């Protein structure tokens, strides 16, 4: 039932966003960005402008257009002096399309108008908001197109990241495991202590990014002079299976080893199955396990250790 409800919510959210964006971009009513060409004609011109020559079959596949519909568009653009066509030298049954000089001028004008319109939409957005938008759009494209995302990249903390860590932990653990606000309070305490420690060379934290979007984090803190503690490992659902958790844990181990610690430990709960598999692969072994109700949930706490 939960999965079905989740799918229904996702369907409604996508449809709602589609209606919203259609209104924002101006595709209804007095939309005249591509005038005197239709949106499809403008898109054909754009695609033809990305190469010197384009096979009609490739173009039809790329745009998911009916063959007859594409033929009518090409004929109209040809009559307007924007496109030329010739038989393929590879397969005589296929046509190759090229933009004329006039066609390239029209394509560049349409492209400039489109860029100006979107720039106007983003004019009031702060730099961080634009970065968040770019990351969110990359996620949407990756999910809906089923294309693999780029490689995982790790970076050190920037201003604003500590708040993101607290917020994402609170939201994710409440949604997935039913943790109450006391868990978010604990995360805020850990993050606050880390931030107040300043540039302690024996502590560090990393944000994982995919396509420029933050999708995970981990902290390496000092348990005592000889023992480092791995804390606050988080991987967003959208990035799971991409090796984010492994990359974060390995970087934490690398840092702790270079800092001169002889051992690393971590505290977790047995319901975090994916994290436990990452720890095991990294060479951690379970030292202690026992019941400990916490965060409004009946939990079994665990302590794991690894010699460095």
N, C-alpha and C positions, 0 to 999 in steps of 0.2 A: 504493500500500500504506500509506503514511504517513497519508493522509487517512482511509482505512478504519479503521486502528487508532485514529486520533484520535476518530472517530465512536463506535467501540466503547467506548473509555474514557469518553467523555462520557455515553453511554447508561448504562453501569454506575454512573458517579458520580451521575447524577440519580436512578436507582432506589435506590441506597444511601442518598442523602440523604432521599428520600421515606420510606423505612422508618425512618430515624433520627428524622425530625421527627414522624412519626406516633406514635412511642413517647414522645418528649419532651412533645408537647402533650397526650398522654393520650387519643388517639382510640380506643385499644384497651381491652379489658377493662372497667374500672369507670368509663369516661368518663361524667360526668353533668352537664357544664357546661350543656347546653341543656335538661335535664329540666324539665318532662315532655314536651318537644317534641323531635322528631328534629333532626339537624343541618340537614337540608334545610328543615324548617319554620322553624327559627331563622333560616336565611339568607333565606327569603322575608320573614319579619317584619323583618329588618334592612333589606332593600332597600325595602320599603314604608315604612319609617320615614325614608327619605332624601328623601321628597317628600310633598306633600299628597295627590296622586292618582297612580296608576300604571296604565298600560294593560297588560292581561294579555299581549298580544303582545310588548310591550317587555320585560316581566319574564321571559317564557319565553325570549326571545332572549338576554337578559343572563345568565341562569342555565343556559342550554342544557338545559332541562327538556322532557320529553315532555308534549304538551298534556294527555293524560289524567291523567298523574301530577300536574301542577300543578292541574288541576281538583279532584282528590281532596284535595289539601292545602288549597286555598282553601275547599272545602266544610267540612273539619274545623275550620279557623280561624274560619269564619263561624258554625258551630254553637257554638263556644266563646265567641262574642261579641267576637272580636278583630278581625274584618275585615267590611267591608260591600262589596257589589258593585252596580254599576248599569250600564246600557247607556251606551256612549259617545255623546256628542252629535255627534261628528264622523262616526262609522261605527257604525251600529246593530248590526252584526254583532260588535262587539267590546265587551269588558267593561272597566270601570275599577274599580280596587280602592282602598279607603281603610282605614287603621287606625282603629278606634274609640278612644275615650279609654282603655279597658281594654287594647286592643292596643298603644297607644303606651307604656303603663306597663310591660307585659310586655317590649316591645322594648327599652326603656331599661334594664330590669333585666338582660336577657340581655347587652346590650352592656357594662354595667358589670362583670358577672361575667367576661366574656371579657377585658376590659382588665385586670382584677385578676390574672387567671391569667397573662397575658403579662408584666405588671409583675413578678410573682413570679419568672418565668423569668430576667428581666433584672436582678434585684435585686443579684446579685453581680458584675455586669459594670461595669468602669470606664467613664468617659465616652468615652474614646477607642475602647474596644471597642464601645460602643453606636453610635458614629458609623460605625465600620467595618462593623458589621452592617447599618445602614440603607443604606449605599452598596452593599454586596454584594446586598442584597435588591432595590434599584433596578435593578442590572445584570441580575439573574435575570429580573425582571419585563419589562424592556425586550427582552431576547433572546427569551424564550419567547412574548411577546405580539406581537412584531414592531412595537412602538410606538416612535416617535422619542423620543429622550431630550431633556432640556432643553438650553438654550444653554450653551456653554462659558463657564466663568468662570475667571479667573486671580487668584491671590493670592500674596502674599509668603510667605516661609518661616516655618514655626512650629517650635517644639521637636519633634524627632523626624523632621522631614522629610529631613534630611541622611542619616539611616540608611535611610529609605525609598528615596531616590535610589540609594544604593549597592546595596541589596538588589535593587531592580527591574532595574537595569542588569545586574547579575550574572546573575540568573535569566533575563531575556529574551534576552540575547545568547548565553547558553549554549544555550538551547532552540532559538532560531531560526537561529543561525549557527555553533554549535559552539565558541564562544570558551571558552578555559580560564580558570582562576582569576586569571591575570595581568591580564586585562582588569578584573575586579572590583577588583583591587589598584590599578590606575591610576585608576579612578573614585574609590576611597576616598582616594587621594592628592589628587586635584583637589578633592574635596569637603572634605577636611581643611584644605587650604590656604585655601579660600574661608571656611570657618568660623573659622579662626584670624585672618583679616583683619579680623574684626569688622564694624563699621558703616562700611565703606569706601564713600563716596558715589559712587565711580566703578565699583562692581561691584553686581550684583543677581542675583536668581534668582527664579523663579516656579514655582508648582505649578498645573497645570491641573486643574479639577474638572468633572465632569458629574454632576448630581443629587447633589452633595455628596461624591462619591467622587473621590480623586486618580487621574488617568488619564494624567498626563504632566508633564514638567518641562523647563526650559531654564535655562542660566546665562549671564550676560554678565560676562566677566572682562577684566582689563586685560592686553593683550599688551605694550604700551608706552604712552608718553604720548599717542600719536596713534592707536593701533590698538586696537580692542576685539576680543575673541575670543568667538564664540558656542560654547558647549560643552554637552555632556551633554543634547542634545535627545532626548527619549524620549516615545513615545506608546504606551500600552497597546493590545494588539490589540482589546480590547472597544470602544475609542473611535476606532479608525481609520475615516476617512471622515466624521468629524463636524467637521472643520476645526480640530482641536486643534493639530496641528503648525503650521499657518499662523498661528493666533492666538499661539502661543508665539514663533515667529520674528519676527512683526511687532512684538510687544511688546519683544523684545530689541533690534530695530533702533531702535524709538522711544526706548528708554532710552539707547542708545549715542549717538544723535544729540543728545538733550537734554543728555547729559553732556559734549558737546563733542568727541567723537572724530571724526576725519576719515575713518576707514575701519573696516570690520569684516571679519575673516577667520574661517575655520573649517577644522578638519582633520577628515576623515572617510575612509571607505573605499567603494570603488565598488559593493560589494554592497548598500549601503543605498539601494535605488532610490527608495523612497517619500520619504525625507528629501531626496534629491537633487532631486526634482521640486519640493518645497517651497522649497528654496534657489533654484532657477532662477526660480520664479514671483516670489520676493522680490527678484530682481535681482542675485543673486550670479553670478559668472562663474568658470569653472574656470581656475586659474592653473598648477597643477602636478598631474601624475599619474604615478605610478611604482610598480613592485612593491616590496612590503615585507612579508615574512612577519611575522606578529605574532599574539599571543594563541593560538598553536597552530594557526593557519590561514594558508594562502597568500592574501595580500591585496594589493590595489592601493590605495595611499593616495592621497588627493586633498587639495589645498588650494584653497579657494574664497575670493574676495574681493568686497567691495562698497564703493563709495565712498558716504559719507554726506553 
